[in-house]
């Protein structure tokens, strides 16, 4: 019978693992954890691989723990960072913790109580905030040599940089090791997962448990996700892709996945969906046979958006995508239109400017500078180069009225094939 390690393996998410990890998860139910950084009130798509790892553990009968680092978040992990982090206040961290908890609850089952598989969310401030410095140095610090800490990749890289590393961040490895010890004691947690840049921190915790408890703990690290073109995953020209719909709208979230490069889509289907191997292989065959259909990208966008935002938002995003370049754009919800055209220039006009007989189209084109003058605007309309709400404008004498606005609030003007401008009515 396949194990969760088998699942991780065929999905390509095992970068490295301690000896015996595969055998452990094959023969018994284990409790395992992953830590999440509370530097923002939302996770982003870069967090999805570890979130999915916890969800897969639970589906195979294991008990996942998500640590939201209210304690370590006040220090900052130097792993993968070239500069010292800005330290957050306790109030900021508490606000961020609440947002992250809500998002994790979409992926993990926390009920019923007493279920051996039930997930937990814990805040390491519960123990790090109470331990005294001398106690910490005695119980944890004396078990690590500075020589060994200096050899950790995350520390070594920072030592070679101009910024260097502060004692605050240098201590992070000890804090994360102490987290693992606390989870081992409190919940019999015997495994920690993370990105490949976390290997040094994870093995430090394994060493601490061995030295203080005489027990064996385990770790597994996953590859850091990049695109085929070498761009950091989740970074776009418009910025980070967040899981919070207030930061990244469900439509833009859906579009992010829909625009996945053909070279990446098979890997992302394995990483970020629950589709089985046969289904993903079929999609890869379809991609090879008919890449123009982008069927694999559509399934990827549909599956991930449903996981993060729900099926309702998938339907809205697919409808908006279909209508985007069709004449029925006027039937879209205002929020969807704003999401579609979030990055195009816009102009605000007062409703009173439209009066009772509307606003002359050629004058509007000149006002928003889609045309340098009214005469040029008239020529553009006559040549068929102007669209209002994706409908070609044919009459240079046309006037736009308030009842033609999308949701009574917006006009989408387009010059030629690509030059869009959004008019917002106030």
Buried (B, 14 or more C-beta within 10 A) or exposed (E): EEBBBBBBBEBEBBBBBBEEBBEBBEEEEBBBBBBBBBBBBBBBBBBBBBBBBBBBBBBBBBBBBBBBBBBBBBBBBBBEBEEBBEEBEEEBBBBBBEBBBEBBEEBBBBEEEEEEBBBBBBBBBEBBEEBEEEEBEEBBBEBBEEEBBEEBEBBEBBEEEEEEBBEBBBBBBBBBBBBBBBBBEBBEBBBBBBBBBBBBBBBBBBBBBEEBEEEEBBBBBBBBBEBEEEEEBBBBEEEBBBBBBEBBBBBBBBBBBBEBEBEBBBBBBBBBBEBEEEEBEBBBEBBEEEEEEBBBBBBBBBBBBBBBBEEEBBEBBBBBBEBBEEEEBBEBBBBBBBBBBBEBEBBEBEEEEBEEEBBBBBBBBBBBEBBEEBEBBBBBBBEEBBBBBBBEBEEBEBBBEBEBBBBEBBBBBBBEEEEBBBBBBE
